[in-house]
Amino acid sequence: MREALFAAADIWMIAIGLICGVKFIRRHHNYLIGLEWIIMGMSGTNFLIYGLTMAGPDSPMFHIAFFLDAFSRSIGFTLILVLGLLVVTHGYKPTTRVEVSAFALAAVLGFCLSEYAREIGTPGKAFLLITALATSGFLCYFAGRLWEIGERAHAGAVAAVTALNVVVAAIYDFWRIPGDDANHTLFYTLALFTWGLAMLVVYRSYTAFATHNSRVGAGIDPVGTSPVH
């Protein structure tokens, strides 16, 4: 049952990451969030195969999973997400240099935090927690902006997934769920479901914000259309 729930949560995150990632690029031309969502989907795919095949820590999939996890937790699901959301909240237009630099920084930090995790130790874990909390702070601001423009359902959804994400980030490296197994199956099931839900909520909320901007003639994200159902 635990393995089935883990697989379902992982497949859920994979589907949301790949589908919404492509839509971010095709509908909104937002490569920052779009590519990060696709990377999350690819990470979930690798993690699913790793889990179902019961590959060991010597498997290349283990190192890939560790790297992609550090990639997203350090810069991808944090700084890159915030830069992408600034497009609709502040009319920010990232240059290609900024986009490439952000992903390059994520790759470097992802490599360092995954390959030298033992050497870095607690400071590395603390850094990942701080970035997650800082991003959650911005998401609360994003929820507030959604509330101001009348998108209260989306605002509530963003606030809810932000709270879930804070819980996941807080217990990731510092606390084990009672009754969980050595592979942290219960935790990863919760985390994968939360990340998938967060990606879906962010996509729908972004689309709603872009629609509002287009409707009021703000000139921000003119390709935005009505929220996807």
N, C-alpha and C positions, 0 to 999 in steps of 0.2 A: 504493500500500500504506500509506504513512504517513497519507494522508487517511482511508483506511478505518479504520485503527486509532484515529485521533483521533475519528472519528464514533462508533465503537463504544464507546470509553471515555466519551464525552460522553453518549451515550444511556443507558449504564449508570448514570452519576451522576444523570441526570434521573429515571430510573425509580425509583431508590432514594430520592432526595430527596422526590419527590412521594408515593410509596406509603408510605414509613415516616413521612413528615411527617404525613400524614393519620392514620395509625395512632397516632402519638404523641398526637394531639389526641383522637381518638375513643376509644381504649382506655385511655389514661392521663391524659387531660385536661391534658397538659403542653404548654401553648401556647408556652412559651419555645423548647424544642427543636423542637417540631412546626412552628412557623412558620419557624424558621431553616432547617429541612430543606426546606420548601416553597420558600423564597426561593432556596436553593441549586439546587433543581430548575429554577426559573424562570430563574435565572442561566445554567444549563447550556443551557436551551432557546434563550435569546437568543444565547449563544455559538455554538451549533450552527448556527443560521441565519446568523449573521455569518460563520462560517467557510465554510459550503457556498456561500453567495452571493458570497464573496470581496469583501465590502463593505470600503470603505476607511476610514481614520481619520476621515473627515468624516461617516460614517454615524451616525445616532442610536444604532444598535445598538452601535457602538464605545464611545460615552460611557456607555450603559447597562451594558455589560459591565464597563467600568472602575469604575463606581460600585458595582455589586453585588459585584465582587471585593473592593474596599476595604471595603465594608460587612461582609462576612463575615470577612475576614482581621483586621479591627481589633477588632470587638466580637461579631459574630454567631457565628463558629465558635470563639470564645474565651470572653469573659465570659458571654454568653448560654448557651453550652453548659455552662459550669461551674455557673451558677445552676440550670439545668435538672437537672443530675445531683445537685445537693445535695438534691433532692426525695427521692431514694431512699437517699442515703448519710447524710443528717442529718435527714430529716423536714421539710425546709424547705418552707414554703408561701408562694410569692411572691404579693404582692398585685397587683391590676390596675395600680396606680400603678407598681410596680417593673417589671412587664412592659412597660408603655407607655414608661417612661423608658429602659429598656435598648434598645428598638428605636429610640427617638428619638435616643439617643446614637450608636447605630450608623449611623443615617442622616446625622447631622451629620458624624461623622468620615469616613464613606464619601464624602460630598460634598467635604469639604476635601482628603482624601488623593487623590481622583481629579481634581478640578479644579485643584488647586495642587500637583500632584506634582513638577513641575519646580522650582517655587519652594522647596518643602520639601526636596527632594533626599534625600540620604543619611539624615538624621535620620528621615524618614518610613519609609524602608525598614528602618532599624534598629528602629523602634518596632514594625513589623509582625512582624519576626523575634522580638523579645523577647516579644510577646504570644503568639506561636505556641509558643515554648519554655516559657513559664509555663503555658500550657494543657496542654502535653505533660506537665509535671510533675504537674498535677492528674490527668491521665489515668493516669499511673503509680500514683498513690495509689488511683484508682478500680479499677485492675487488682488492686492489693493487697487492697482490700476484697472484691473478687469472690473472690479466692483464699481469704480467711479464711472466707467463707461456703460454701466447697466448690464454687464455680463455676469450677473451674480451667481448663476449656477456654475459657470466656469471658474469663477473666483473661489467658490466653496470647494470645487473639485481640486483645484491647485493647492489650496490650504490643506486639504485632507491628505493628498499624496505627499506633500512636503512633510507633514507630521510623521507619516509612515517611513519616509526616507530618513528622517532624523533618527528614528528608532533603529532602523537597519544599520545606519552609519555608527551609531553609538555602541551597538553590541557586536559589530563586525569583528574587531580584534580584541575586545576587552571582556566579553561575557558570553558564556555558553547557555543556550536554551536548555532548561532542565529536561532530562530524558532524551536529549539529542544523542546521536551516535558519533563515532569517531570521525566520520566524514562530514559532519555538520549538515546532514541531509535536511533536517527541519529548518535550519537557518537559511540554507541556500534556496529552499522552496519559498520561504517568505521573501527573501531578497529578490529572487527572480520575478516573482509575481509583482512585487512592489515596483521594481524598475520598469517592467512592462507596462504597468498601469500608469506610472509617471510619464513614460514616453507618449502614451496615447493621450493622456490629459493635456500634456504640454502641446502636442500637435493640434488638438481641437481648440484649445484656448488661444494658441498663436493664430490659428485661422480665423477665429472669432474676432480677435484684436485687429488683424489685417483687414477683415471685412468692415469693421467700424471705421478704420482709418480711410479706407477707400470711399466709404459712404459719406463721410463728412468732408471729403475733399482735402485730406491732410497731405496727400501726395506721398504717403509712406506705403510701400509694398503695393503698388497699383495692380498687381496681378492677383491679389487676394480675392477669394470668392467666398460664397457662403460656407459655413462650417460643414465638414463632412459628416455624414450620418453613418 
